[in-house]
Amino acid sequence: MLQTLKTYFGYDSFRPLQEEIIRNVLARRDTLVLMPTGGGKSICYQLPALLMEGTTVVISPLISLMKDQVEALRANGIAAAALNSGNSEAENALLRKNCLQGRIKLLYISPERLMGEVNFLLKDINVSLFAIDEAHCISQWGHDFRPEYTQLKVLRKEFPRIPMIALTATADKITRQDILDQLQLKDPRIFISSFDRPNLSLTVKRGYQQKEKMRAILDFIDRHRGQCGIIYCMSRNKTEIVAAALQRHGISATMYHAGLSPAARDRAQEDFINDRVQVVCATIAFGMGIDKSNVRWVIHYNLPKSMENFYQEIGRAGRDGLESDTLLFYSLGDIILLSKFANESSQQEINLDKLHRMQQYAEADICRRRILLNYFGENREYDCGHCDVCLNPPQRFDGTILVQKALSAIVRANERISTHLLVDVLRGNYTHEITSNGFDRLKTFGAGRDVPARDWQDYLLQMLQLGYFEIAYNEDNHLKVTESGRKILFGQEKAMLVVIRRDKEETKKKGQRKKSVEKERPLLKPELREEDDDLFEILRAHRKKLADEQGYPAYIVLSDKVLHLLCSIRPTTVEAFGNISGIGDFKREKYGDGFVSLIRKYLKKQ
């Protein structure tokens, strides 16, 4: 396993959970993997594919995503191909022939195309493994539900002995169970990696008007000079307005939304992937197929509709592990419009709840990373020190007794109580709903009547964000006390809550807003000696030349992280070049001489 990892991918060791996942797959057991964007999901099925006899079939939702994955694999010397409508008939015929002859180790295919091949190509080749990428698409509870994905259950029926691995970066508990049920995975092992992306900063700016937003964005981009990023907008019209404004200020920007022709969308995506433009202004239609490792920042011009969307979209920054920045703007207008969309949707209740959680994140007075991680079931009991709230900490107090009153009421109600009813219980309100459920007979009824209702709402919001209880969306939004919450309830730990400060954002002066923009955390760069900046540009230009010659994006030749390592270590032999993390045997032989020659020339001039 380690030899294959080094030979093809250039790494000396596995990331957390990768080795255990790969061993599970090689033992031919069904597997579900939840791992953040940039966490190394792909290797969890690509490496087993190289070690198993036959062809691994990868089900992927987008042609652009397949193209990116196949190019990256071929750049590492791995036999991979994609069967899709983007190929000519002659290309697909040759691909089928290669599959039948066992020459393809990884075959990428869309779920729609897969259905047409279940009883034909797939029955004629030696399938070693089915890998379902972006597996959240199969769940009606997922943020990107695709009806065609629900047909994948046919794989278990037609290929009962072939192991499956399902992979996603974003799935809450309900979605996870739905994935298992829909795919009919047999006695699966579930691997949940940390959702933490410590290299991403998290900043929220509230109540900015359009002109203020644009000033903040221009200032932000100015501090990220030469670094590419994505600006997500709620509407097609807004992507065009923002892109045009950036262009007027001399910034190389393009736009991407579903209203453009396929050719225009493809051109925008290709220009961004190949570094011909610095910024893409896009709706959520853009991104799933983007494997670009050197996106250095993501801005949300509007509030996303769910935490899943937000997490996946900011995950497109810093996939190479280098420090990257994220910035979220939101306003009351966003809430009103998104609430309207949620109310008009076919899943009104769940979409409103997800929007509410997104709003809670944006309005938080506690560590944003804790909120984000707790949403995905990862209870973090300390602050990150790296988000805007941690960098400008609010005042806290010992709120243990308040928390215990609330959690005690939840438990005494047998965890069959919603937030608004919980407030009525704590306040001692004799409403019809309270008395009809017998909640007025609870020992905690009226235990918090000295705290105003709006303050209880705020404190409960903090408790939810701190992970002391969670909301079961599939059980009438009932509240469930978590393990962290039980530690507080039984006096094992203290609960520090934030002092409520009313309207602190609304009372800010314009000058203070501008000052806060200027104080934005600058991008942290890798530790490199100053004299190596020129070498980095020399190597980056050589990488671009190689990429253009092969028709690849530059990051597929070598990532930014590898270039920085080359500048820091400065290998002067091909063997030393091959020892750099991220450079496998294929790339060592293909690119070693050129890069080593440039490094030697540079060192001679010093």
Summary of the structure (lengths in Angstrom):
residues: 606
radius of gyration: 25.8
end to end distance: 41.1
largest distance: 85.4
contacts: 2010
relative contact order: 0.09
helix: 49%
strand: 13%
